[in-house]
Amino acid sequence: MSPARHRLDEFALIRKLWAPLARGFPDAYGLADDVAYVALEGGGVRAGEELVLKCDALVEGVHFLPDDPAELVAQKLLRVNLSDLAAKGARPIVYLLTLMLPASLDDAWLERFAAGLAADQNEFGILLAGGDTVATPGPLALSLAVVGAIPAGRRLLRAAAKAGDAVFVSGTIGDAALGLMARSGTLAGVTAEEGRFLSERYRLPRPRLSLGQRLRGLVHATMDISDGLIGDLEHIAEASGVAATIEVGSVPLSPAARAALTRDARLIESVLAGGDDYELLFTAPPRHHDALLALGRELGVPVTRVGTIASGSGVRALDPEGREIKLARTGYRHF
């Protein structure tokens, strides 16, 4: 990031960049007030719905790299929150944005950041409702809180897995972790095309909102995969008081990830525990197996059975011969 030559003041930034993102949500009052309102009926919330709330933060050097394009940083910030709404079967309504900006960021960077948000607002049907912008000595830190809605009484929780359930995932697993390695130059033998694909999966996750909303009535426990497949399945198992098994040979891989594993089988730990996939992880009774796979085909999002839930505790990963794979780590830990 180059040293800033000029930065609009806070209120000029609001008028120029952030207020346009709130158009269409009148209860944000053009971001000219201190708060926004969400009516429990109207204002984005329909009769018979309840709100779903989520907040996530990204920090430069931890969750994204200093040279990542501003528009992609913005989209990743919004999408990691939308992914949590997807896992709960919710539809998005509005979001709140907090920016902690170092002096090295200029207006051009912020304009590209706002353009990234605008593009995703159009794609995912969500509007800005407010937030805050403050200065920091660094690094760049960003926080976003999202508000969604679900039909009342239709909550999807981590703590609902049942013995006998099958474990499913959407999409492919491990691309983001390998993409970060590719970007940092630590993924040996990767081709240019594979590196671009994996890097894009790291920088720009895809929230599975349509799939999540269609899972209601078919699944028991749900969450998204942010900290790694094994680590997040551990969260479900612990919350539900059950045990889980992952059949590693069934875990869906992209061609690029499969090629990387062919070159170095040790990368399986990064695939299973690396995180940043932002795919959906859910458990469901076996009778819904065919319906879930058909739903994935209908929506163009592969759904794959990868394991089982049983009585007990803990999570095991088994190779195709049924032998347990010992992992040095099971997922990303924030502290």
N, C-alpha and C positions, 0 to 999 in steps of 0.2 A: 504494500500500500504506500503510495507516495505522500509526502507531507501535504497537508491541506493548504490551499491558497485562500480559500474562502468558505465559510459555512453560514448558511442562513440561520437566523436565531430560531428559538424553539417555536414561537408562534407563527413565524413565516413558514417553517417546515410543516406545521400542522395544516396551514391553509393550502400550501402548494402540493404536498405529497400525501398527507394522511387523510384530510377531509374528503378528497375525491374517492378514497376507498370506502368511505362510510355512506356514500350516496346510495339511496335505495333503502336505507334503514333510518327512517325519520326520527325514531326515539333516541338516536345518538346526537341529535341537534347540531349536525355539522361539525361535531367535536368542539363546539364553542362553549360547552358547559363542562362541569367537573365530573359528571357521571352520565351514563346511559341507562335507559330503562328497558326491561323486557316484560311485557304484559303476560300474565299467565294464560290469557286467551287473546289472540291477536298479537301483533308485534312480532310475528315469527313463530309463536307457540300456538298450537291448535288445541281445541277442546279434547280432553281425554289424554293429554300428553304430560310427561314430566321431564324436567331438565336433566341433562348429563353434562358435567363440568370436568375440565381437564386443563392442567397447566404444565408445560415443559419448557426447559431452557437449553440454549446452545451457547457454548463458549469457544471462542477462537483458539485453535491449537489443541482442543479436547474433542470437540464434536465436528469441526470442519477445519480446513486448512487455510492459512492466511491468503493464499492465492486463489481460493475458490471464487468464481464469479459472484458478484453481489446478488444477481437475480436468483441464482441457484441456492445461495445461503437463505434467502427469503423463503423460497419454495420449500426447502427442507424444513425450516422452522415451522411453517404452517402444516406441512404434511405429516410430521411426526406426531403432532397433536391430532390431526384428522384420523391418523391410524388408530389412535385410542378410541375415538368415536366409532370407527368402523368395527372394532372388536366388540363394542357394546351394542351394535345394531342401530346406532343413532344416526340421524340426519343432522348436518351442520346448520347452525343459524348465524351466529356472530362470533367474533373473537376480539380480545384485548391484547395490545402489543406494547411491550416495554423495551426500549433500546438504550443500552449503556455504551456510549460512543466515545472512542479515543479521538484525540485531535487529528490523527493521521487520516481520518476519513473525510473526504470532501463531498460537496453537493452532488457531483456526478455519480459517486458510489451510491449515495442515498437514492438518487433518481432511478438507478438500475435496480436497487433493492425494492423500491415501490413498484416498479414495472413487473418484477417477479411476483409480488403479491397480487397485483391486479390480474395477471394472467391466471393464477390459481383461483382467485375469487370467481372468475368467470367459469372456470372448469368445474369447480366443486360446489358452487352455489352457496357462498358464505360472504359476509360483509364485515368490515372493521367497525367496532363499536366504541373504541377509545383506547387509552393507554397513557404512556409517559415516555419522554425522551430526556436523558440526563447525560452529563459528561463523566468520563472515567479516565484515569491515567492508563488504563488498559489492563487486560486485553479487551477486545470487543466482546460484549456479552448481550444476549438477546433472550427475552422471555415472552411467551405467548400463552394466553389462556383462551380456550375455546369453549363455546356453549353449543350444545346440541340437544336433541329431543328424541324421546322414544315413547311408544304407547305406554300408558300407565299400567303397571303390573307386569311388564314384559322385560324386566331387567336380566341382563346376561352377566354372570359373575365368575370370578376365578374359583369360588368355593363350591361349585356345583357339580364337579366331576363325580362319577359313580363307578364303582367296580363293575367291570364288564364293558365299559365304554371302549370305543376305538378312539385313537388320537389322530387328528387330521391337521394338515397345514395347507395354506394356499401358496401358489407360486413356486419359486425355487429358493433354496436355502444356501446361505454361505457366500453369495455373490458380493455383498457389501464388505464383509471382512476381507475377502480376497482383493476387492477393489481398493481398499485402503492400503493393503500391502503393495498392490501394483503402483499406486500413486507415490508411495514412499520408496519405490525401487527395491523392495525386498521379496518380490514374487518372481522367482527365477524362471526363465524360459518362456515367459508370457509373450504372445505375439501382440502386435500393435492393435489388431482388431479385438482380441480378447481383453487387452488392457483397457481399451475404450469402453467396452461393454461393462466390465466389472467396475470401473471407476464411476460410470454413470449410475450404476445401481447403488453405489455408496453415496454419491452426491445428491441423487434425486429419487427418493423412495416413492412407492406408489401406494397410497392409502386405498384399501379395498372396501370402499364405502358401500357400493352396490351389493357386493357379496355379503358384507356384515349385516345389512338390513334384511337380507333374505334368509339368514341363518336362524332368525327367531322362529321358535317352534320345532326346530330340527336338532338343536344342539343343547348340551348342558353347560359346561364351563368354557369360557372364552377369554383370550387376551391377545395382544399383538406381540410379535417377536422383536423386541428391542435390545435385550441383553444377551441373546443367544438362545437357540432352540432348547438345549438341555437346561440352562439356567431358568428360562421362563417356564418350562414344564415343571421344574422343581417348585416354582411359585404356585402353580395350580395344584400340584400334589400336596404341598404343605397346607394350603388353604382348605383343600377338600378332605384332608385326612386319608389320602389314598397313596398307592404306589403306582409308578408308571414305568413302562419299558419302551424304548425307541429301537426300532429295527433299522439300523444304519443303512443297510442295503436298499431300503425303501424310501429314504430321504430324497426328495426330488432335487436334481442338480441341473443347472444350465450347461450347455455344451462347453462354455469357457471354464466353469468350475470343475467339470468332469475332466477336462484336459489338464488342469492344474493338479488334480489329485492323481491322475495317471503319471504325471512327472514326479510327484512327491506325495506319497501316501500319508506322510506325517501331517499334511495340511488338514486332515479330517478333523483335528481338534479346532482349528480356526473355523471350519465350516459349521461345526456343531455348537461352538461356544463363542464365536466372534461377535455376534450381535449386529445391529443396524439393518436387519432384514426388513422389518416393518411389514412382514406378512402376518396373516392370521393363524393362530394356534387354537384349536378347539377340540372338545371331546363330544362324542355323540353315541347313542345306542347303535349297535350293529344294524338294526332294521332300517336305519336311515342312510346306510352306506351308499346305496345306488342313487338315492335322491340327491345326496350331496355331490357325488361325482357328476351327475347330470346337470346340477345347478352350475357347477364350475364350467362345464362345457358350454352351457347357455350363455354365461357371462364372459366367456373367453379368459377365465382365470383358473388355471389348473387347481384341482383339489385332490390331495393325495393322502391316503391312510398311511401313517408312519409308525404306529405303535398301539399299545393297549394300556388300559387302566385296570388295576387289581387292588385287592385289599392289602394293607400294609403301609409302608412308607418308603420314601426315596425314589430316585430315578436311575434306571440302568440303561446303558447303551450296548446293544448286542450286534456283533458282526454277522455276515450272512451265514456263518457256521454255528451261530448261537452262542459264541464266546463273548464274554463281557469285555468291553473296551474301557480301559482305565484312562481317564482324562486328568491332566494336571490342573485344569480349570474347567468349570462348567458354564461360565458366563461372565459377562462384564460386571464389575462392581464399581460403583461410583465413589466409594470411600474405602 
